[in-house]
């Protein structure tokens, strides 16, 4: 919803109100007949639901306390006065929920009362129960552009007041609700209006899962309020059809492969156009020359998505670009999981319910595979297997809008704030001992350089980067960012950011795990490199758009984030298994340039000159 910062706190005229809020009301399908009354109620802060409705409390057949909202008088959905404001009792980002419950006076008590939680427990137990139960009450909205990844654009969750929270679900509802941002007061309400006539004493209901026609999906999304057993659903994942990949293609065209591609000139410097932070001042190799425009460049290296490869090939066959057609099959999280499954088989270990490849966590797209996920979750629960999952947006990095939980109610509701994948959380990670803290999670970032997909020509930059959690690892408090996440570069104070250079890390790692050496045959790094090779083989084994497309003019650099987990082999021995987290397009290379000033020269020499002599680069 728009954030109108230029609206004063004076009362708006009806025309001004519609100019500022009309688009928002239309997108929420609020009937125009109600807009004048809504304007009047907002301008005069009239919250009059209490005069038209009442709350009824009763006991059901199992002696459970139940609530419902009923009409005090007959209500017509054609009446222009029938729109009401519902206040919000609590609005928050999930990362702040625990702290707010601890610090805001009266909030914990109010939420415990609203959710009917026993307050005879100690405060921490009450808070834990609130954090579990709140997914039966949460609603969501967001401001701004989520895809840009700013904190201001992160989804906000809110809980309506006691009146709004006690409106029950119906598949044939009598009312609708929608969140509404009122610009003059910079505050949000929920709007309530009838969609059918209601007699006096009739129940006010709303549909908790609007516009869902698939019965299995509907049952899954209603699980927080209507628990049911869905273990009978087949949770085996099939590769989606071509339309799935086309939906991510973003208007890309493919290169004309019949063109004669001359390659780079060998009798002069290679001209490079760069729009990539940090790179220009570090491209110091005398064989390359920076230019100001794309037109005069031999190499275009940009951080925005390239789309028209056909035109590029036909009009400028001698130029290169730093991207491949359909590379989104690895850089977008839901498609990465799909293509990586090709590296394994459909065989499932009956004891662990795990499948190959071992380096890919089980991942479900919560938009398209929700019933499969719920069935898999419930089957794991029945077997007593660990059921912690990390839910990630498709297209965000830096740990933004990620949630770790074993609460199925939370998982099925998270997609309401934007598309998500659910990846099996690594519950037994290999840890690194920090003397000042203890054993913490860490992850590793490698840079891989893709020169060709047919045949596959993939390099890895042997210098790698490490990120460490700031608190001792344990399987609890999953909302504690500094315990379960490692991306600390963007944390506000950043004072506890741990940095260890790769060549210092290797002997430290070998010292902590003498039976699991980093380098050499059968070493940890060798298994990581094998994972990279298998990943890109899988991502390029099918034609576009289901795979990365061949393109003689393309070269690319990706950052692959991974961590290590413990695995038991067939001999019963504990071994270290790399696990892929994500593959990043246009990665942040500030640290690479700062600590390894020859990094950019190495990348360009490898990709465009096939020169890896004396460089920390390995052809996989």
N, C-alpha and C positions, 0 to 999 in steps of 0.2 A: 504494500500500500504506500502511496506517496507521502513523503514527509514535507509538508509545506512550511518552510521556515519564514516565508515572507508574509504570513498572515498574522495580523495584530490580534490582541485579545479583546478588541471591541466587538460588539455584537454584529454579526454579519447579516446582510440582507438576504432574502431568499435567493436572489439571483447570484450573489457572491457565494452563498452556500453551495448551490448547484455547480457553479463554475469550478470550485475547489474540490468538491466531493462527488460530483456526478459520475465520473468514471468508476470510482470505487463502488458506489451504490449499484451501478449497472453490472459490474463484474460479479457482485454478490447476488444479483437478480432480485434486488429489493424493488417491489412494484412502485412505479412513479407516483401512484395515488397516495403513497405513504410519506413521500419526501417532505411536503410542507409540515406535517405533524412532527416528523423527526427533527426538522430544523427548529421548530418551536421548543420541543422538549430539550434539545441540546443547548439552545441559547439560554433557556431558563433553568437548566439543570433539574429537569423534572424526572424523577425516578419513581413512577407511579404504579409499578407492577403490583405492589401490595394492595392496591385498591381494586384490582381486577382478578387477582388470583390468590389462592391460599395453599399452604403446605399441609399435607396430611401425613401423619406417621401411623403405621400400623404394623402388626406382626403377621408374617406369612405362616403357612402350614407347618413350617419347621422352626417356628418361634424366632425367626430372624427379623430384625427391625428393617422395615421398608418405608420408602418415602414416595410420594407422588405429588404433582402440582395439578390443581383443578381450577376451573373457571368459577368465579364468584357470580358471574352473570352470563347471559347468552352473548356469544361473540360471532360476528359476521366477518368473513374474510374480505368482503367488499367494502367494509367500513374504513374510511380514510384515517380514522383515529387509532386504529389497532396496530400500533407499533410501540415497542417498549424497549427501555434501556436496561441492560443487566450490567452491574458493576463487576469489576475483576478483583478478586480477593488477593491474588498473588501473581505477579508477572516476573519472569526470570529466564536466564539462560541456564541450561542444566548444569554447566560447570560451576555455577555459583549457588546451586540450590542448598547444598549442605551448609555452607557458610552462612547463608541468609537465615536458615532455620535456627542456627546457633546464635546469631547476632541480633536479629531484628526482634525487638521486644514484642511478645504476644503472638508472633507468627506461628511458632511451633504449636502453641496451645490452640489457636484458631484452626489450623489445618488438622490437628488431631481430633478436634470436635467435629469438623466438617466430614472427616473420613471415618468417624466413629472408632477411633483408636484408643485403646486402654491407656489412660494417663497415669496409671499406678506404676508403670515401668520407669526406669531411669531415662534421662533425656536422650542419651545416645540410642537407646533401644527404640524410643518413640520416633526419633529422626529416621532411623533405618526403616521403620515401618512406613513412615510417611513417604520416603523415597521409593518404596516399593508400590504402595497403594496409589500414589498420585497419578499413575498412568491410567487409572479408571476415570480420572477427572480432568486431565490435561486437554487443552486446546492449543492451537499454534497459529502464528502468523510471522511474517518477517518483513523488514524494510529493505529497500535498496537492491543491490545486485549481488546475489549470493555467489554467482560464478566468479566474481572478482575477488572473493575470499577475504573481504574486510570484516573485522569483528562487528561493525555496525550492521552488517547484512546477515549476521547469524540468526537462525530462527529463535524467536521468543516463544516460550510456552507460558500459558496462563491458566489459572483455575478461576472459574466464575464464582461469584458469591454463593451463599447458602441456597438462595432461591434458584439461580441458574444451574447449580451443580446437582439439584435434585429433580430436574426435568429428565424423564426416563426415555429410553429408546423405543421406537416403533418403526416397523417397515412401512407402515401407512400413517405417517405422522400428522398431527393436527397443526403443528407450527414448524417454522424454520428458524435457524439462528445463523448469524454471521458476525465475525469480528469487524469492528469499524473504528478507524482512527479519525478522531476529531481534531482538526488542525489548530483552531484557536486556543484550545486548552492543552494541546499536545498530549492527549490521553486517549486510551482505547476503551471502548465498551463492546459488549455483544448486543446485537440487535435481535429482537424477537418479534415475529409477526405470524399471523395465522395463514394457513394454506387451505383450510377447510372450515366450515361453520362448526361452532361448538355450542352445545346446550349448556345451561347452568349445571355445574357439577361435573361436566365433561373433563377428561384428563388432557392436560397439555403434554404433548410428546414431541420428540424430534427424531430424525433418522441419524444415527451416529455414523452410518456408512453410506452416504448418498452416492448415487450414480454407480453402484456396483451391481452388475447383472449376474456374474458368475457365482454360483451358489457356494462352491468351495472357498473362493476368495472372501465372500461375505462372512462365512463362518469363521474364517481365520481372523478377519478384522474385528469381529465381535467377541473374540475370546476373552478380553478383559472383563466383559459383563456377562457373557454366556459361554462358560467353559464347555468344551466338548472334545471327544477323542477323535483325532484325525489320523491315527497311526496307519489306517488301512490305505491311505493315499500312497501311490508309488512315488517314492522320492528320488528315483534314479534320474539323473540329468541327461537330457538329450541335447545335442547341438542344435541351436535354433536355425530356422530357415533363413534364406538370403535377405528377406525383408528386415530382419533384425539388424543385420549389418548395414543395410542400406539406410536405415533410420539414423545411423551414426555418421554417415559419410560426409555430411555437411557440404554438399554441393561440389565435391571434388570431381575433376575429370582425370582420365588416365592419359599418360604420354602416348604419342604415336610411335610405336616400336619399329615402324618401317623407315624412320628417318635415319640418315647417316649422321652419327654423332662424332664430331672431330676430336673431342677431348680438349684438354688445356694446351695452349701454345707453349712450346719448349724453348723458344728463342727470346723470351722476354719475361719480366716479372709477372706473376699472377696478380690480377687486380681484384681486390676484395671490398665489398660493401658490407658494413657491419651495423646492425642495430641491436647489439647485445651488450648489456652492461658489463663493464670490466674488461671486455675483450680488446678494444682498440689499442689501449696503451701497452698490452702484453703481447700483441702480435708483432714481434720484433725480428723475426726471421727475414733476412734480406731478399728471399725469393718471393715474398709477398709484398704487395703495395696497396695501401688503403686508398679508396676513392670515395667521392661524395655522393654518387648517384648509382642506382641500380643499372642504368643504361650503359655506363662505362665499365661495369664490373664483369669479371669472369665468374666470381663466386658471390652469391647473395646469401648472407647469413643473418637471418631475422628471427625474432621471437614471437611473431604472429603466424597464424596457420596459413600455409600456402595451399591454393585450391586448384588453379587452372593449369594442370600439368600438360594438358593437350596443347594449349596455346603456347606455353613455355617451350615445348619440344619443337613445335613447328616454326615458331618465329625466332627463337634464340637457341638453336641446338648446341651451341658451343658453351653455354653457361651452365653453372651448377647451383643447386640450392640445398640448404641444410635439412631437408625433410624428405620423407618418402610418402607416396600416395598410400592412404589407408593405414598409416602407422598408428592410428587411433586404436587398432585392435590390441595394441600393447599398452598404450598410454591412458586408456579409459578403463577403470577398474572392473566393470562388469564384463567387458569384452576380453580383458586380459585373462580372466578366469576361464572363459569359454575356450579361447585358443590354447591355453596351457593344458587343459584337460586332454588335448590331442596327444600329448607326450606320454600319457599313461594308458590304462585300460579301464574297462568297466567293472573289473573284478573288485569286490569289496571284501576286506578282512572281516569275517563274521564276528570276531571278538572286539575289535576296535572300531568297526564301521568306517574305516579309512580306506581311501582308494589311492591309486597312483596318478600322477607322479607324487612322490613323497614330499617334494619341495613346494607343492601347491596346497595351501590350506583349503579345506572344503569351503566353497563360496557359493552363495545363492543370491540371485537378483531378487530383491524383495518386491519389485514391481511386477515381474513376470513369473516368478517361481515361488510365490509366497506359500501356497498350499504344500509344495514339495518341502520347503524349509520347515514348516510347522510339523509335518509328518516326521521328518528326519530328527528334529529337536525332540519330539515326544518319544520316538523310538530310542534315542540315546538316553533319555531320562529313564525309560523303563529298564534299560540295561545298566543303569547306574554309572554311565560314562560322564566325564566332564562336559559341561554344557555352557561354557563361557564363550561369548561371541563378541566380535568387534564389528560394529556397524559403521560403514563409511559412505560418504557421498561419492557419486561416480567420479566427479571432476574436481575435487578439492584436495589440496595437500596441506602440509604444515600441521596436521592433527586437527584441522578445523572441522567442527560438527561431527566428531567421531565419538562413539559411545561404546563402552565395554560393559557387558551385562550378561547375566544368566536369567534375567526376568523376561519371559516370553511375552508378557503383556506390553512391556516397553518396546521390544523388538518389533512387534506387529504394528505399533503405533508410530514409530519413528519415520516411516516413509511419508507420513502426512506433512512433514516439514521439508520434503524434497527427496528425490530418488536415492535409494540406498542399496548397498550390497551388505550381506552379513557373511563375515569370514570367521571360520573357527579360530578362536583366540588361542595363542600358544600358551598353554597353562604351565608348561615346564621348560622355560627358556634357559639357555646357557647364560649364566650371569658373569659379571665382571666385578671383582672385589675392589671397591674404593676404600682406601684406608680410613678416610675421614667419615665414611657413611656406612659401608657394609657392602653386601652383594646386591648389585643393581642390574636392571635390564640395560642392554645396549643394542644398537643396530649399526649396520655397516652400509655405506654408500660406495658403489663402484660406478665408474663411467665406462660405458661400452660404446664402441664406435662401429657403426654399420656402414660398410662400403658397398655391399651388393647383397641382393636376396636370391638371385638366380644366376650363378651359384651363390650360396651363402658365404659371405666374407665378413667375419665379425671379429673385432679386436676388443681387448679389455685393457684398460689403463690400470697398471698394477699398483699405483698409488691409490689408496682408499681412504675414506673419511669415516670417522666414528662419532656416534652421538650416545650420550649416557643419560639415564634417568638420575634424578637427584635424591631419590629416597629408596630405602631398602625394599626389594620386591617381596610381595606376598599376595596371595589370592584373596584380597579384600579391598574395600574402599576404591572401587573401580572408577569413581569420579575424581580421584586424586591424580591430577595430571602428572605431577612430578614423580609419582610412583610407577605409573603404567605407560607413560609416553617418554620419548627421548628427544623430541624436537624442542630444544630450549632456546634456539636463536631468537625466537619471536616472543618469548616470555618477557613481561614488562621489566622486571628488575634485572634478569639475566645474570645476577651476580654469582650464581652457583653453577655456571656453564662450565662443564668439564671438557677440556681439549687435550687429546693425546695424539701425537703424530703417529702415522702408521708404522714407521720403522722403530719407534719406541714401544708401540703396542705389541708387536709380534713377540719379542722376548718376554714381556710381561705376561702375555697370554700363555706362552709355552711354560712359563714358571707356575702359573696357576693351574694349568691342565697338562702336566707332563706326559700323560698317556694319549694326548690328542694334539699332535704337533700341527702348527699352522701350515708350514711349507713342506715341500717334498712329495714323493709318491704317496698316495692315499692320505695326503694331508687335508686339512680343512679347506684351504684355498683351492685345491684341485677339485673338490666336490662343488665348490661355488662356481668355478669356471665351467664345469660340466653342466650345471644347472642353466647357466647363461646360454650355452650352445643348444641345449634341448629346448629352451624357451623360444629362441628365435627360429629354430627349425620348425617348431609347431606353428609359429606365427606367420611363416612364409610358405607353408606346404600347400595352402589352398589359394586359388586365384582371388583377386579382389572382387568384391569388398570384404570377403571372409578372411583375407590374409593381406600382409604387406605386399604391395604391388612392385614388380621390378621397374626400375627407372634409371636409365644410364646417367641421367643428370643429377641424381640424388645421392647425397651422403648425409649421415645423421649421427648425432650424439645424444645418448640417453643416460639418465642416472637411474640405476637400479638399487632400490633400498631392500635390504634383507636382514633377517636375524637368524640366529642359530637356536635350535631346540634339541632336547635330548630324545633319542629314539632307541628302542631295544631291537637289536638285530636277531636273526634266526638262531644265533648261538646264545641268546640271552644276555649279550653284552650291551652296555650303554654306549651309543655312538652319537656323534654330533651331526645333525641334519640341517643344511641351509633351508630357509623358507623365504620365498619371495613375498615382499609386502606390496610394492608398487613400482611402476616404471614411469619416469617423469620426462615429459617433453619440456624443452627450454629450462633445464634445471638451474638453480642458483649456484653459480660457480665462483662466488666471491672468495670463499675459503681456499678453493683450488688455486686461484690466481695469487692470493696473498702469500700462501705458504710454499707454492711451487711455481715460481715466476715463468718457468718454461712450459707450463701446462698448455697454453693456447698454441704455442709453436708446435708442441707434440701432437695436438689434436689436428691441426691443419696439415702438418707434414704427413701424418698417417693417412688421413682421409683423401687428400688431394694429390699427394706426390708419392704415395706408397713407400714412404721413407720412415722405417722404424728402427734404423740402425742406431744403437746407443741410447734408445729411448725406453722408458718403462712401459712398453707396450707389447702385448702378446697376441698373436693370431690364434684364435680358438679353432 
